[in-house]
Amino acid sequence: MRFTEVSSRFKFADMVVHDMTFPPMVFGLADALAARLRNLTGGRQWMGAHMRRGDCEYFHMLANE
């Protein structure tokens, strides 16, 4: 996004951080996805695992077999 004024950018950022709320189903989905990723990575930290150890390539190969 491009903002013509710095104040508009800050106003938008403030709205996203403080005013947006998600339905409970979104949090349930996030928990389910996190549990699935924990199982796939054997409990290792998964958020950056694909960048450090190539897990993403490994699981992609398994899906193609």
C-alpha positions in Angstrom: 0.0 0.0 0.0 1.1 3.5 -0.7 0.1 6.4 1.6 0.3 10.0 0.6 0.8 11.2 4.1 2.8 9.7 7.0 -0.1 10.4 9.4 -2.4 8.2 7.2 0.1 5.4 7.3 0.2 5.6 11.1 -3.6 5.8 11.3 -3.9 2.7 9.2 -1.3 0.8 11.2 -3.0 1.8 14.5 -6.4 0.6 13.1 -4.9 -2.8 12.2 -3.2 -3.4 15.5 -5.9 -2.1 17.8 -9.3 -2.1 16.1 -9.4 -5.3 14.1 -10.8 -8.4 15.8 -11.0 -11.9 14.5 -13.8 -14.4 15.0 -13.1 -17.2 17.4 -13.1 -19.7 14.5 -9.9 -18.0 13.1 -8.1 -18.6 16.4 -9.3 -22.2 16.3 -7.9 -22.6 12.8 -4.6 -21.1 13.8 -4.3 -23.5 16.7 -5.1 -26.5 14.5 -2.5 -25.4 11.9 0.1 -24.8 14.5 -0.5 -28.3 16.0 -0.2 -29.9 12.6 3.1 -28.1 11.9 4.4 -29.2 15.3 3.6 -32.8 14.4 5.3 -32.4 10.9 8.5 -30.9 12.4 8.7 -33.3 15.4 8.2 -30.5 17.9 10.9 -28.3 16.5 10.3 -24.6 16.1 8.5 -24.5 12.8 8.1 -20.9 11.9 11.6 -20.6 10.5 12.4 -24.3 10.1 12.0 -24.3 6.4 14.6 -21.5 6.1 17.2 -23.0 8.3 17.0 -26.7 7.6 15.2 -27.1 4.3 12.2 -28.8 6.0 10.0 -27.2 3.3 11.8 -29.1 0.5 11.8 -32.3 2.6 8.0 -32.3 3.2 7.4 -31.2 -0.4 9.3 -34.3 -1.6 7.2 -36.5 0.8 3.9 -35.0 -0.6 5.0 -35.9 -4.2 5.8 -39.6 -3.4 
